Amino acid sequence: MIIEQVIAASLIMTTPILLAAIGGLVNRQAGIVNIALDAKMLAGAFVAVVVSSATGGWFVAVLAAALCGAAIGYLFSLVITRAKANMIVAGLGLNVLVAGFLGFILNWFYNSSGTLRLPGVHLLPHVFPESSGNVPVIGGALADLDPLTLFAWGSVLALPWLLANTRLGLRLRAAGNAPQVARAVGLSEKSLQDFGTAFAGFFSGLAGAHLALASIGLFNEGLTAGRGFIALAAFYFGRNRPVTTALVCLLFGFLDAAQIRMQTAGLPPKLIGTIPYLMVLVALCLAGWRNRDRKAMAQ
């Protein structure tokens, strides 16, 4: 029973990290390191709650969250590709800007100090009927499976082929890995990078919508809890490979679910809550050592 609960919780916890990591991976392939994934996730979560409450449905809310993330991503990309801003500094600034702006909206328009609860918010539906919960071991995961989780894993399976075999995928990779070649064949690497950043914003918006609508149906200023940076670590450790990145996200999702389970068992919550982020540091260190060894062998 406990194993089923941990598996189900791990899958739910993995989805927002995986969606953001997919977007960041594509953005990295196009040549931009997007450390502002958290900002787009937070904006997507807010829009998802507001639109779901206003329309009484989940699909329009999810689409609105994704489009909001894409719009923010595109504007963010223009600051980098056109205004020549440093992508790291600009990303940090966007994270602070979006968090502060949403805090202002909560205070000014909703008279709230950090949490927004609206009536009529519709949660994401379950794909399979409740009877699927009777399946041994994975029954809980099947019963809780939502459309965004299916979409995330479907994207993981499709992305390697799309990046390697489609014209757009090859152009995105050329913009990031060989911009001089892209320019030589008449491509605009800036436009391709803008598209890649908007794509990352779209998926980050979906990630935010999942955080808000998967189970809780509300918005909180700390809802993302640094998951954008965990997604960043995931595709770096996964070496920009979709399947490997997905497995790393699954590990982080499992650690997130496990630390919640350990907190309910009476262990110190603040100490246990650091486990996923400690693993992020370990993953980044391992990735750095691996790259250093690879460069040493190449010499």
N, C-alpha and C positions, 0 to 999 in steps of 0.2 A: 504493500500500500504506500509506504513511504517512498519507495523507488519510483512508483508511478507518479506520485505528486512531484518529485524532484524533476523527473523527465518532462512532465507537462509544464512546470514552471520554467525550466531551462529553455524550452522552445519558445515560450512567450517572451522571456527576457532577451533571447537572442535576436528576435525580429527587428526591433528598432536599431540595434547596433549593426546588424547585417545590412539593413537598408541604407543607413548612412555610410557604411563602409563601401558598398557597391558604388554609390555616388562619388565618394572620395577617390576610389580606385580609378574610375574613368577619368576624373578630373586630373589625377596624377599622371595618367597616361597621356593626357593632352598637355602636360607641362606645368601645371599649377598645383602646388601643395596647399590644399584647402583646410586650414585649421579653424575655419569658422563654421564647421558643420553643426556645432552646438547651437549657434544663433538661428540657423534655419530650422533646426528641430524644435526649438522653443517657439519660434513664430508659427510653425506648422501646428503645434499642439494648441496654441491659443486660437488660431483661426478655426481649427477643427471643432473645438468646443462651441465657439460662438455660432458657426454656421450650422452645426448639428442642432443646436437649440432653436435656431431661427427657422430651419427648414423641416425639422422633425425626421431627418434621415441621416444615414451614415455615409452614403456614397458621395453625395454632393459635398459633404464636409471634408471627406478625404481628398477629393479632387481639388477643392479650394485650398486646402493645406499644402498640397503638392505644388499648385500653381503659385501660391504665395512664396514658397521656398525657392521656386525657379526664378521668380521675379527678383527676389533679394539676391540670389546667386548671380544673376546676370548683371545687376547693378554693381555688385561687389567685383565682378570680373572686369567691368569697365574701369574701375579705379586702378586695377592692376595693369591691364593691357594698354589702356589709353593714357591714364594719368601717371603711369610708371611708378605707382606706389609699391613699397616693399610688401610682398604677399604675407609675410609673417606678421608684420606690424599691423597691416590692414585687417588681417583675420582676427587678431586679438582685439583691435578696435571695434570691429563689427560685433563680436561677442558681447562686449561691454555695452555698445550702443543699443542693441536689440533688447538686452536684459533691462537696461534702464528705461527704454521707451515703453516696453510692456508693463513695467512697474508703474510708470506714470499713468498709462491707460487704466490699469486696475484701480489706482487710487482716484483718478479724476472722474472716470465715467462709471465705474462700478462700486466705488466707495469701499474698496477691499484693500487689505494690506499685504496680500500675497497669494491668496487662493481665490479662484473664481468658480463658483457653483451656479449653474444656470438650469432652469427647468427644461424638461423635454429633450435632454441630451440622449441620443441613441448610441448605444455601444455597437461595436463591430459584431456582426452575426457569426454564429458557428457554422462551419461548412458541413459538418457531418451531424447526424441526429444524435440525441443523447444516448441512444442504445449502443453507439460505438464505444462508449465508456466501459462496456463489458469485455472488451478485447483485453487479454492478459498483457501486462507490462506497459504497452503503449496506448491503452484505452483512454487514459486521462488526457494524453497529448492529442489524440484524435478528437475527443469530445470538445476540447478547447480550441481546436484549430480554426483560425479566422482567415478571411480572404487575403489580407496583407501578408500573412506568413506564407501562404501558398505562392503569392506573387514574388516575394523575396527569394524563396528557394528556386522558383522557376527562372528568375533573373540570373541566379548563380549558374544554372545549367546552360542558359542561352548565351551568357555574356562572352565566354571564351570563343565561341563560334562567331559571334557578332564582331568582336574586335579583330579577329584574324581573317575573316572571309568576306566582310562587307566593305563597300567603298568608304562609308562613313567611318567605320572602325579603323581602317588602315590610315585614313587621313588624320584621325585623332591621334593615333600613335606616331605618325610622322611629325605632327605639330609639336609633340612633346619630346620625341627622341632624336629627330633630325629636322629641325626647323629650316635649316638652309636648303635641304632637299625639297621640303614643302614649298618654299618660296620659289625654287628653281622650276617647279612644275606648275606654277601659277596659283598656288593655294595661299590663302590668308591664314597664317597660324594664329593671329589674334582672334579672328572670327571663330575659328575652331576651338580655341581656348575659352572664348565666351560661351560657346555651346556646351563645352564640357563642364564649366562651372554652373551653368543653368541646370544641366542634367544632375549634378551633385545636389543642387538646391532642391530639385524636384524630389529626389529620393530622400533627402533629409526631411523635407516637408511630410512625406509619407511616414517616415520614422516618428516624427513628432505626433502625427495623427494617431499612430498606433499606441504611443505612450499614453495619450489622452483618452482614447476610445476603446482600448482593448479590454479594460476592466474597471477603471475608476470613474470615467465620465466627468472629469473636472480638470481645471488647469491650475498649476502651481508654479511659482517662479523658479523653484528648484527641481522641476520635474525631470529635466534631462540628466541632472546629477553627473555631468561630465561624460556622458555616453558618446558625445561627438569626438572627444579625445581618445576614448577607448576604440572607437571605429577607426580613427587615424592610426593608432598603434596596430590594429588588426591587419589593415592592408599593407602596412610597412613590414610587419613580421611575415605576412603571407607573400611577400615579394611581388605584390601587384598581380597575383594570380587569383582569379575569382574563387575557385574551389578551395584552395589553401586558405584564403582569407575567410571563407565561410566557416571552415573548420575552426579557425582561431576565434571567430565570433561565437561559435557554439561553445567553445571552452570558456570564454568570458561570460556567456549567458548561464552556463552551468555554475560557475563560481558565484555569480550574482544570486542565483536561486539558492545555492548552498548556504551562502552567508545569511540570507533571510531565514532559512530553516534553522541555522545555528542560533540566531537571535531568539527565535521562539523557544529554543531549548534552554534559555536562561543564560547564555554566554554574553559577555559585555558587548552591547550592540555597536558602540562606536569603534571598538577595536576590531570586531568581526567585519564591520562594514568597509574596512580598508583593504580587505583581501583582494577584490577585483582590481583595485588601483595599484596595489603592490605587484600584482601579476603583470599589469601594463608596464611598469618599470622594468621588471625582469625580462619581459618580451622585447622591449626596446633595447636593453643591454645585450641580449642574445643576438638580436638583429645587427647591432653595431659590431659586435665581435665577429659575426659571420661575414659581414662585408669587409672587415679589416683583413681577415684571413684569406678571403677570396682575392683581394687586391695584392696581398703578399705573395700568393701563389702565382698570380699573373705576372708579377715582376721576375 
